[in-house]
Amino acid sequence: MEKTDGAVGRAGATARSAEPSDHSLLRRLRSGSQDAATQLYVRYADRLRALARAQCSPDLARRVDVDDIVQSVFGSFFRRASFGLYDVPAGEELWKLLLVIALNKIRAQGAYHRAARRDVRLTVGSEHLQDDSVAESDSGDAAYTVLKLVINEVLEQLPAQQKKIIVLRIEGYEVAEIAQRTGRSKRTAERVLQEFRKKLANLLDQEGVNVSARK
């Protein structure tokens, strides 16, 4: 019996090792492979559903379907991956990236529905009427929340040195100061910031985020 159990265990291990890695699936996905997309979906969909159920508050769960969040996560991931915005080193998993995207989606939905509940168009009775500027401010707050979440999502994908350059810029440091603090040339700092702005703009455009209300 022990030999049989051992053989089964080895067979299972062999089957798992024969599965394509996330790195190879992502590479195939960028080449337009629908099969790679399907394999990634099957591999992570259940984990994302469990995460969404655990992270959604009871109030949000009544308004947002878990499967809608999962579909939105994969939709964003597949679009961005096809543009080469995501990568995963060989031997590592995509789960951390999908986790970040999912949490951002959930927080963004929470911000959206909180703003929607305060919107003057959804209130009933004159005693609850708000000024239009308040409703616009709420919408701006929701968009700004999404902006911050997307920024965090981009930062998660960057090496520590690049992340430090961008964080210093967000904190208000000039490029020359950033170069001095990070031990990099000014040209390198400018290049990192430019690439970050381009990647951020692409993500915001795909999400349809308008932050003009905060400007």
Secondary structure, DSSP 8 states (H G I E B T S, - for coil): -HHHHHHHHHHHHHHHHHS--HHHHHHHHHTT-HHHHHHHHHHHHHHHHHHHHHHS-HHHHTTS-HHHHHHHHHHHHHHHHHTT-----TT--SHHHHHHHHHHHHHHHHHHHHHHHH-GGG--SGGG---HHHHHHHHHHHHHHHHHHHHHHHHHTS-HHHHHHHHHHHTT--HHHHHHHHT--HHHHHHHHHHHHHHHHHHHHHHT---GGG-
